[in-house]
Amino acid sequence: MMERIADMRPKTVPTEMDDAFRRLKASSFRRKFHLQDKERAYLETWGLPHVMKQAADLVAKGHLLTADESDCALRVIERWLEGDAARG
C-alpha cells in the first residue's frame, strides 16, 4: 500500500480545501482525467512519496506560485493521485 504524504503532516487542512476537493470530485471535467497504465505503473514502482517529491521540485522550479499556492497545488496533485490510484 502506498504511504500517504498527508499522513506524515500535521492535520491542519483548512475547511476550504476540503470543500474545494469535494467540488473537484463532483466535476464532470475533472472526472475525464485518469492515470494511464504507464503513469499508474510509475506510481506503483516509485511510490507516492517519491512522486510527490518530484512534483514539489517541479513546482518549486517554476517560481510561478507563492509558497501557499505551491502547497495547495501539491495537495491537489496528491489527492488526485491517491484517489485515481485507489480506483485501480
VEXDREN-2710 file (C-alpha; in Angstrom, 1 decimal):
% VEXDREN-2710
k/r/px/py/pz
1/MET/0.0/0.0/0.0
2/MET/1.3/3.5/-0.8
3/GLU/2.3/5.6/2.1
4/ARG/0.3/8.9/2.1
5/ILE/2.3/12.1/2.5
6/ALA/-0.7/13.7/4.2
7/ASP/-0.4/11.1/6.9
8/MET/3.1/12.4/7.7
9/ARG/1.9/16.1/8.1
10/PRO/0.0/17.7/10.9
11/LYS/-3.7/17.5/10.4
12/THR/-4.3/21.2/9.6
13/VAL/-6.1/21.1/6.2
14/PRO/-8.4/24.1/6.1
15/THR/-12.1/23.5/5.6
16/GLU/-12.0/25.5/2.3
17/MET/-9.6/22.9/0.9
18/ASP/-12.0/20.0/1.8
19/ASP/-14.8/21.9/0.1
20/ALA/-12.7/22.5/-3.0
21/PHE/-11.8/18.8/-3.2
22/ARG/-15.5/17.9/-2.9
23/ARG/-16.4/20.2/-5.7
24/LEU/-13.5/18.9/-7.8
25/LYS/-14.6/15.3/-7.2
26/ALA/-18.1/16.1/-8.5
27/SER/-16.7/18.0/-11.5
28/SER/-17.5/16.3/-14.9
29/PHE/-14.4/18.0/-16.3
30/ARG/-12.2/16.5/-13.6
31/ARG/-13.6/13.0/-14.0
32/LYS/-12.1/12.9/-17.5
33/PHE/-8.6/12.7/-16.2
34/HIS/-7.2/9.4/-15.0
35/LEU/-3.8/7.7/-14.7
36/GLN/-3.0/5.7/-17.7
37/ASP/-1.2/2.3/-17.4
38/LYS/2.2/3.9/-17.8
39/GLU/1.6/6.5/-15.1
40/ARG/0.0/4.0/-12.8
41/ALA/3.0/1.7/-13.1
42/TYR/5.4/4.5/-12.4
43/LEU/3.4/5.5/-9.3
44/GLU/3.3/1.9/-8.1
45/THR/7.0/1.4/-8.8
46/TRP/8.3/4.5/-7.1
47/GLY/5.6/5.2/-4.5
48/LEU/3.6/8.3/-3.7
49/PRO/6.3/10.0/-1.5
50/HIS/8.8/9.9/-4.4
51/VAL/6.4/11.1/-7.0
52/MET/5.2/13.9/-4.7
53/LYS/8.9/14.9/-4.1
54/GLN/9.3/15.2/-7.8
55/ALA/6.1/17.2/-8.1
56/ALA/7.3/19.6/-5.3
57/ASP/10.6/20.0/-7.1
58/LEU/8.8/20.9/-10.4
59/VAL/6.5/23.3/-8.7
60/ALA/9.4/25.0/-6.9
61/LYS/11.5/25.3/-10.1
62/GLY/8.6/27.0/-11.8
63/HIS/8.8/30.0/-9.4
64/LEU/5.3/31.0/-10.5
65/LEU/3.4/30.3/-7.3
66/THR/3.7/31.6/-3.7
67/ALA/4.6/29.1/-1.0
68/ASP/0.9/28.8/0.0
69/GLU/-0.2/28.3/-3.6
70/SER/2.5/25.7/-4.1
71/ASP/1.4/23.8/-1.0
72/CYS/-2.2/23.9/-2.3
73/ALA/-1.2/22.7/-5.7
74/LEU/0.7/19.8/-4.2
75/ARG/-2.3/18.8/-2.1
76/VAL/-4.5/18.8/-5.1
77/ILE/-2.0/16.6/-7.0
78/GLU/-1.6/14.3/-4.1
79/ARG/-5.3/13.8/-3.5
80/TRP/-5.9/13.2/-7.2
81/LEU/-3.1/10.6/-7.4
82/GLU/-4.3/8.8/-4.3
83/GLY/-7.9/8.8/-5.5
84/ASP/-7.1/7.7/-9.0
85/ALA/-4.6/5.0/-7.9
86/ALA/-7.2/3.6/-5.4
87/ARG/-9.7/3.2/-8.2
88/GLY/-7.2/0.9/-10.0
END
